[in-house]
C-alpha cells in the first residue's frame, strides 16, 4: 500500500524531527520521557497509566544510570538560556 507507506514514513520523520527539536529546546531529561509517553499513548494505543509508568521508569533510567553512574555531560537546553529561573531544575 503506497499511500499507507507514505503516511508511516511521514509520521516517523515527523516524530524524529519533533524529538530532535524537543531535546534541543527542553533537554534530554524532559524530551525523552515525554516522547516515550507520546509514542506509547498515541501510536502504541497504551493507556495513560501504563504510558506514564513506563515514561517515569525511563526517566529513572536516565537519571540513575546516565547521570549518577556514568556521569554523562548533557547539553544546556535552550529553555534554560531563555528563562534562567528554571536553572534550579538542572540535574547536573
ABEGO torsion letter per residue (X at the ends): XAAAAAAAAAAAAAAAAAAAAAAAAAEAAAAAAAAAAAAAAAAAGBBAAAAAAAAAAAAAAAAAAAAAAAGBBBBBBAAAAABAAAAAABAX
